[in-house]
Amino acid sequence: MRVVVLGTSSVYPTKDRNHQAIALLYGPEILLFDCGEGTQRQMRIKGLKISKISKIFLTHWHGDHVLGLPGLLQSLAMSNRTQPIEIWGPEGSKEKIKHLLQTYEVSFPFRIIVHEIKSKKLQIIDEELKYEIYAAPLCHTCPCLGFSFKEKDKVKINTKYLSEFGLTSDPIIKKLQEGKNIIWKGKKIKAKDATFIEKGKKITYVVDTCATENITELAKDSDLFICEATFLNELKEQATERGHLTAKQAGSFAKKAKVKKLIITHFSQRYPNLRPLINEARSTFKNTEAAKDFMEIKL
Amino acid sequence: MRVVVLGTSSVYPTKDRNHQAIALLYGPEILLFDCGEGTQRQMRIKGLKISKISKIFLTHWHGDHVLGLPGLLQSLAMSNRTQPIEIWGPEGSKEKIKHLLQTYEVSFPFRIIVHEIKSKKLQIIDEELKYEIYAAPLCHTCPCLGFSFKEKDKVKINTKYLSEFGLTSDPIIKKLQEGKNIIWKGKKIKAKDATFIEKGKKITYVVDTCATENITELAKDSDLFICEATFLNELKEQATERGHLTAKQAGSFAKKAKVKKLIITHFSQRYPNLRPLINEARSTFKNTEAAKDFMEIKL
């Protein structure tokens, strides 16, 4: 599983920072979180194939998070994609996509399925039941969502324990993973002794919000917490007014939610040097890094 | 007067080539021709201020020519622009911009004035009567226009001729420029002897069209002819089918229109090496160059 940061600016893209987008590479598919202007080109530069995108999650309909969507859809249309694409977004997304599709001279050879998230929680479980997605309403100047990707827990085999029974490789091992006890060379092996749970990784993406306890709840125990830190805390009032967080607040939420790693992003163009933002977040949560375009995090 | 090339790809942006856009820097204003995805960031990278854009000319509503428009307008809105912005485009542009404005969560503190060009020719003369813009319908898979910018001719003073009369600097010289004869130190000086015409520069922008005589007429005597050369001539049939020109055709139109310089652009991603395209255009029109992103042409 890899997370690739495709953009880290706030409203104005800069020389070094594109609008927001995060690609989550999971098995053969790419899950895209937000799609700011230029996202398709950022993917191209990074060598990621847009054809692999299966699902798109939009936090909200401010331009820096969605302006790249029509171009991405059009490039998929030009590439003769037939597989439907599913898009999740806040209330109003269906109407917005309806207008978007009428803006440009293009027709789509695939279905665009839009889901509006109105309730607090969302679970998407793919056919192979490998992950769930959670969404939570945030606190911005328009309807906005935070998202968590949660890989399902895996039942792993305690190979050392099995080797005591002389069982190293056999199709019967699968039964143990399914929670069934087995008999091997006349001896009973209990599933609960021969297996253990490997917790699935959890990644949370929170941008464009002022402080709300939903952030803590959504991000709880995340392995990776990608969180906006648009301003320094000296501009906390302005941040709150505009529906944003400061670096210090991002650090506090990381601490409260007991995440493993915090990546701050969505920086105001007023900070060409990010050191003060990093230091501020680290003052509350040590394992903090600043996102940069094309950064890659392996999990 | 400077022309800055902001994008040179065709439908798919590549690592090195952004979607189409051309900025014409004329006095204090920027005239923008097309606005593909990422144009605002390309301007930022090049150090051009989007606030200076006064007029936008859209050839047509295929994404690679217009996807950057909503982001550009939104950034202008965030910068509290109040000066109206005027947009010219083909028939249907008003409806498309209406949908575009309803797609995103943004309001505009300035007027967006949309002009649809239905007739063959267009003249826009700014308050100071310095230039005209011409448009001509082209031949694409949707309504599409070519544009010419024509600086008005200037009446210049023949200083050498005037010095024979001992007239080097005096407000009376302005009268000669206005076409009036004057008396200087008892001698009559005729305007037609003391002045000459300096032809205004002409720039023509033609993209997304198959061969049509409108190209020749529009580009006639241009100092700079920016013309698409999406394919090599070996793919002429495919080019025509898709409403595009080959490099050879671009060269032929440059020759027929007697332009001074040809810049080819809008390259298919199948040509990472442009040398064959340049050679092909040069076989008919020698003074040809290939556009690249951030290229600057002074006139």
Contacts between the chains, C-beta under 8 A, distances in Angstrom:
chain1	res1	chain2	res2	distance
A	11	B	74	7.8
A	11	B	75	7.3
A	11	B	78	5.5
A	12	B	44	7.6
A	12	B	75	6.0
A	12	B	78	7.3
A	13	B	40	6.7
A	13	B	41	4.3
A	13	B	44	6.6
A	14	B	41	7.8
A	14	B	44	6.3
A	15	B	44	6.2
A	15	B	45	5.0
A	18	B	41	6.8
A	19	B	71	7.8
A	37	B	37	6.0
A	37	B	38	6.2
A	37	B	40	7.3
A	37	B	41	7.2
A	37	B	67	7.8
A	37	B	68	6.8
A	37	B	71	4.4
A	38	B	37	6.2
A	38	B	38	4.3
A	38	B	41	6.0
A	40	B	13	6.6
A	40	B	37	7.3
A	41	B	13	4.3
A	41	B	14	7.8
A	41	B	18	6.8
A	41	B	37	7.2
A	41	B	38	6.0
A	44	B	12	7.6
A	44	B	13	6.6
A	44	B	14	6.3
A	44	B	15	6.2
A	45	B	15	5.0
A	60	B	105	6.9
A	61	B	103	7.6
A	61	B	104	5.6
A	61	B	105	4.4
A	62	B	104	7.0
A	62	B	105	5.4
A	62	B	106	7.3
A	63	B	70	6.5
A	63	B	71	5.5
A	63	B	74	4.3
A	63	B	75	8.0
A	63	B	104	5.3
A	63	B	106	6.4
A	66	B	104	6.8
A	67	B	37	7.8
A	67	B	70	6.0
A	67	B	71	4.5
A	67	B	74	7.6
A	67	B	104	7.4
A	68	B	37	6.9
A	70	B	63	6.5
A	70	B	67	6.0
A	71	B	19	7.8
A	71	B	37	4.4
A	71	B	63	5.5
A	71	B	67	4.5
A	74	B	11	7.8
A	74	B	63	4.3
A	74	B	67	7.5
A	75	B	11	7.3
A	75	B	12	6.0
A	78	B	11	5.5
A	78	B	12	7.2
A	95	B	102	7.9
A	96	B	102	7.5
A	96	B	103	5.3
A	96	B	104	7.3
A	99	B	99	4.3
A	99	B	100	7.4
A	99	B	102	4.4
A	99	B	103	4.5
A	100	B	99	7.4
A	100	B	103	4.6
A	102	B	95	7.9
A	102	B	96	7.5
A	102	B	99	4.4
A	103	B	61	7.6
A	103	B	96	5.3
A	103	B	99	4.5
A	103	B	100	4.6
A	103	B	103	6.5
A	104	B	61	5.6
A	104	B	62	7.1
A	104	B	63	5.3
A	104	B	66	6.8
A	104	B	67	7.4
A	104	B	96	7.3
A	105	B	60	6.9
A	105	B	61	4.4
A	105	B	62	5.4
A	105	B	141	7.9
A	105	B	142	4.3
A	106	B	62	7.3
A	106	B	63	6.4
A	141	B	105	7.9
A	142	B	105	4.4
